[in-house]
Amino acid sequence: MMEHQEDSPRVRRTSTTLADGRELIYFDDSEPYLSGAKSRDVVDERPLDERPVAGTMRLDALTGEWVSIADHRQNRTFLPPTDECPLCPTGGGTMPSEIPAHEYDVVVFENRFPSFAGESAPGEFTAAGSSANPLLAHAPALGRCEVVCFTSEHSASFSSLSVARARTVVDVWADRTRELSAIDTVQDVFCFENCGEEIGVTLHHPHGQIYAYPFVPARTASLLREATEHHRRTGRLLGADLLAAELEAGSRVVIQGAHWTAYVPFAARWPVEVHLVPNRDVPDLAALDEDERDELAEVYLDLLRRLDRYYETPDGSPIAMPYIAGWHQAPVRQGREVSRLHLQIMSVLRAPGRLKYLAGSESGVGAWINDVSPEAVAARLREVVPARTASLLREATEHYRRTGRLLGADLLAAELEVGSRVVIQGAHWTAYVPFAARWPVEVHLVPNRDVPDLVALDDDERDELAEVYLDLLRRLDRYYEAPDGRRIAMPYIAGWHQAPVRRGREVSRLHLQVMSVLRAPGRLKYLAGSESGVGAWINDVSPEAVAARLREVS
C-alpha cells in the first residue's frame, strides 16, 4: 500500500490492490484520513478470478479507425438493485463491493470488465498485424480502463456534490491523466461520465470512467487534424480562436468566469450540447493551475444544475438531464502544441420523453442533423438558475405582485420589529438568524438598502460590510467551546444570493447566507431521509437560541 499527500493539502492519495491484483486508489478530502490520523488498510478478501486481460482491436480498412472487440464485457453487472451495487462501500449491501472500505470520499480502480488492459492473453490475436491479410490488421487492446466513484452516496449525482468534493474530482482527473499518460502504450486519455438510463448506464451509483487508449481515437484525430491545419494557416490555436469568436458573438455563451467559459457550439450536433473551455491555452487537465481547478469545480456544478432545470414537467418540476460529459485533451505523444483542452457535454433528450436517435444520416454516413437551434439552447441555459435561486425568485416575484414591495425588505423590517433574532445592526448592514432557519447555525447578512447584487454596493456599504462580516465570523468561532474553554472553529458555508443576471432583478435583494452543519461540538447535521428524500427540513435548534448565543459572544 502506497500512501502520500498531494502537493496540495486538500487530498491524501492511497494506492492499494484488490484481490485479483487490480489497483485501487483512495482520494481522501475529509478526516480522519486526510491528515493521516487513520489509514486505508482494509484488505479485499473476495475470492476473485484472475485479473482481466486485454481483448483485441481490429483496424477497419474502410475508415482507418480501430475497433475494440471486448466480448467479455457482455457479462458485466447491469442495473443491479441498490443493495447489490458494487460501487457502494463494503457492508452497505448484500453483495460484495469493489471497494473494501466501509466509507470513502473519491475512489478510482481498474475496471473489472475493461475494453483495454495492461496484459494480453495468448491466442489468435496476440501480436500486432499478425494476420496474413493486411486488410485484416489487428493488435492487442493494450491500455487501461478505470472507474471513478465520485461519492459513496448511492443516491447522489455529480450535480449534487459539494464544491469541495467536485474540486477533489478535478484533482483526481488531473492525477490520472498525468499517470496514465506515462504508460508507454497509451496515446490518448479520455475522462468521461455517462449519466442517466437514456444514455445507457449500467450502474446508477454516481461514477465516471477513464479510458487510456493505445491509439488516437477518431474524433480526437479529427480535432487534431483541424487544429493542425488552422495553426499552419494562422499561427494561432483553433480552440482559442473559437472561444474568441463565441465571446464576440455572445448569443451562445452560457457562463463566463475569470478562468472558464461555457458556450453552446455554433455547429452543435446534439439537441443539448455545451462546451466548457479554459480561458487560458491549456493542453490537458494535468496542466490546470490551482485557480483554474477551483473555478472549474464551481462552474461545472453550476452548468450541470442548469441542465437539470432545462426541461420541466407540466407542473414545473425539473427533469434531470441525461448526459455524456467528456474531456477532450491533447493526445499524449503528438499535436500537443496545437491542442486545447475542452469539456463536451451532450444529451440525447430533445424534449421531455423524446430522444434523439442516431439514425440513417448520422450512423450511416456521419452527416449530422440537429433539430434544435444552438442559440435557443444557450438562451434557455442562461435563463434557468439553480434550484434555490429559482425558489427565492419565485417567492420574491409573487410577494411583489401582491404587495408592490420587495420581499427581502419586508423580511428585514419584520426581523427588526421582532428583534429576538437580530445579531448585529449597523448603519448599512444587519445580521439576523432567519425565522425559519434550516441549519443548526444559520445567519443572514443583509444590506439595509435595496441592492440587487454586490456590484451595486456603494463605498460606505463596502466599508461597513468588511467590518460586520469579520465581526460575524469571529462570533461564530466563539459559538462553541471545548470543556476546557477553548474555542472550536465553526465550519461553515457562506454564499451571496444575488439577483439573477437577466431576469427578476427588480424584485431581488442581495443577502449573504452563512450556514453550518455543526449542531453541537463533534456532532453534525446530516441531510437524511426527510431533507434529502422529500425536501422537508427539520431543525433541532431554536433560531432564537442561536441569535442569543451570537449576541452573547460579541
Residue, then its C-alpha position, 0 to 999 in steps of 0.5 A: m500500500m502506497e500512501h502520500q499527500e498531494d502537493s496540495p493539502r486538500v487530498r491524501r492519495t492511497s494506492t492499494t490492490l484488490a484481490d485479483g491484483r487490480e489497483l485501487i486508489y483512495f482520494d481522501d478530502s475529509e478526516p480522519y484520513l486526510s491528515g493521516a490520523k487513520s489509514r486505508d488498510v482494509v484488505d479485499e478478501r473476495p475470492l476473485d478470478e484472475r485479473p482481466v486481460a486485454g481483448t483485441m482491436r481490429l483496424d477497419a480498412l474502410t475508415g482507418e479507425w480501430v475497433s475494440i472487440a471486448d466480448h467479455r464485457q457482455n457479462r458485466t453487472f447491469l442495473p443491479p438493485t441498490d443493495e447489490c451495487p458494487l460501487c457502494p462501500t463494503g457492508g452497505g449491501t448484500m453483495p460484495s463491493e469493489i471497494p473494501a472500505h466501509e466509507y470513502d470520499v473519491v475512489v478510482f480502480e481498474n475496471r473489472f470488465p475493461s475494453f483495454a488492459g495492461e496484459s494480453a492473453p495468448g491466442e489468435f490475436t496476440a501480436a500486432g498485424s499478425s494476420a496474413n491479410p493486411l486488410l485484416a490488421h489487428a493488435p492487442a487492446l493494450g491500455r487501461c480502463e478505470v472507474v471513478c466513484f465520485t461519492s459513496e452516496h448511492s443516491a447522489s449525482f455529480s450535480s449534487l456534490s459539494v464544491a469541495r468534493a467536485r474540486t477533489v474530482v478535478d484533482v483526481w482527473a488531473d492525477r490520472t491523466r498525468e499517470l496514465s499518460a506515462i504508460d508507454t502504450v497509451q496515446d490518448v486519455f479520455c475522462f468521461e461520465n455517462c449519466g442517466e438510463e437514456i444514455g445507457v448506464t449500467l450502474h446508477h451509483p454516481h461514477g465516471q470512467i477513464y479510458a487510456y487508449p493505445f491509439v488516437p481515437a477518431r474524433t480526437a484525430s479529427l480535432l487534431r487534424e483541424a487544429t493542425e491545419h488552422h495553426r499552419r494557416t494562422g499561427r494561432l490555436l483553433g480552440a482559442d480562436l473559437l472561444a474568441a469568436e463565441l465571446e464576440a458573438g455572445s448569443r451562445v455563451v452560457i457562463q463566463g468566469a475569470h478562468w472558464t467559459a461555457y458556450v453552446p457550439f455554433a455547429a452543435r450536433w446534439p439537441v443539448e450540447v455545451h462546451l466548457v473551455p479554459n480561458r487560458d491555452v491549456p493542453d490537458l487537465a494535468a496542466l490546470d493551475e490551482d485557480e483554474r481547478d477551483e473555478l472549474a469545480e464551481v462552474y461545472l456544478d453550476l452548468l450541470r444544475r442548469l441542465d437539470r432545470y432545462y426541461e420541466t414537467p407540466d407542473g414545473s418540476p425539473i427533469a434531470m438531464p441525461y448526459i455524456a460529459g467528456w474531456h477532450q485533451a491533447p493526445v499524449r505523444q503528438g499535436r500537443e502544441v496545437s491542442r486545447l483542452h475542452l469539456q463536451i457535454m451532450s444529451v440525447l433528450r430533445a424534449p421531455g420523453r423524446l430522444k434523439y436517435l442516431a439514425g440513417s444520416e448520422s450512423g450511416v454516413g456521419a452527416w449530422i442533423n440537429d433539430v434544435s437551434p444552438e442559440a435557443v439552447a444557450a438562451r434557455l441555459r442562461e435563463v434557468v438558475p439553480a434550484r434555490t435561486a429559482s425558489l427565492l425568485r419565485e417567492a420574491t416575484e409573487h410577494y411583489r405582485r401582491t404587495g408592490r414591495l420587495l420581499g427581502a425588505d419586508l423580511l428585514a423590517a419584520e426581523l427588526e420589529v421582532g428583534s429576538r433574532v437580530v445579531i448585529q445592526g449597523a448603519h448599512w448592514t444587519a445580521y439576523v438568524p432567519f425565522a425559519a432557519r434550516w441549519p443548526v447555525e444559520v445567519h443572514l447578512v443583509p444590506n439595509r438598502d435595496v441592492p440587487d447584487l454586490v456590484a451595486l454596493d456603494d463605498d460606505e456599504r463596502d466599508e461597513l460590510a468588511e467590518v460586520y462580516l469579520d465581526l460575524l465570523r469571529r462570533l461564530d468561532r466563539y459559538y462553541e467551546a471545548p470543556d476546557g474553554r477553548r474555542i472550536a472553529m465553526p465550519y461553515i458555508a457562506g454564499w451571496h444570493q444575488a439577483p439573477v443576471r437577466r431576469g427578476r432583478e427588480v424584485s431581488r435583494l442581495h443577502l449573504q447566507v452563512m450556514s453550518v452543519l455543526r449542531a453541537p461540538g463533534r456532532l453534525k447535521y446530516l441531510a437524511g431521509s426527510e431533507s434529502g428524500v422529500g425536501a422537508w427540513i427539520n431543525d433541532v435548534s431554536p433560531e432564537a437560541v442561536a441569535a442569543r448565543l451570537r449576541e452573547v459572544s460579541 
